[in-house]
Amino acid sequence: MKNKYLLRILYFVILLSSKSLPQESLSIGTYLGGGVISGNTASKGSFSSSLFVEVDPGFFKDLSARLSFLFNTDFNSILPNTIKRYFPFLKGFGLKAITSQSIEPNLFVEEGLGLIALNDRTISGTNEWDYGINFSIAGGFDLRNLKNKGFKISAGTEYGLTFFNTLPSYFSVHLQVQYIFKIGY
């Protein structure tokens, strides 16, 4: 029930900001990698993935808002010929502020800090939503060549930590691809 209201609020904020603020750019992206997940269990090696939408509102230089869906599962779930019946996983949503600095015309570093809501499924009988924070850092290549639209490719890491119930957390090292659409002037 709480999550339904949280998602409605996030949707309303994004919808409102898209109508009332002059966005500079909109981008979509994904990352894939490996890492570690834990809940009320020992840490497990994991496959990490995320799909995100990022909006640059234009009123802060090099600061944008990123809404993401996260999915981290036991690494064995993607291996062939695995007979296990249940694979632990974490899924959730994140909203974070991303700041980016250009080192040279084609190199960049980005950092992020935000809030997460994670669904802990690390034990077969567990289905708890927990809330916390996440941090990220990435560095890579901006393939736009000073154009308004194009790709950014980077390698990064992300850490998510919650503070309630089963205390799920995750850590990932990943490769990230992002496509930027220029929508402002």
Secondary structure, 3 states (H helix, E strand, C coil): CHHHHHHHHHHHHHHHHHHHCCCCEEEEEEEEEEEEEECCCCCEEEEEEEEEEEEECCCCCCEEEEEEEEEEEEHHHHCCCCCCCCCCEEEEEEEEEEEEEEEECCEEEEEEEEEEEEEEECCCCCCEEEEEEEEEEEEEEECCCCCCCEEEEEEEEEEEEECCCCCCEEEEEEEEEEEEEECCC
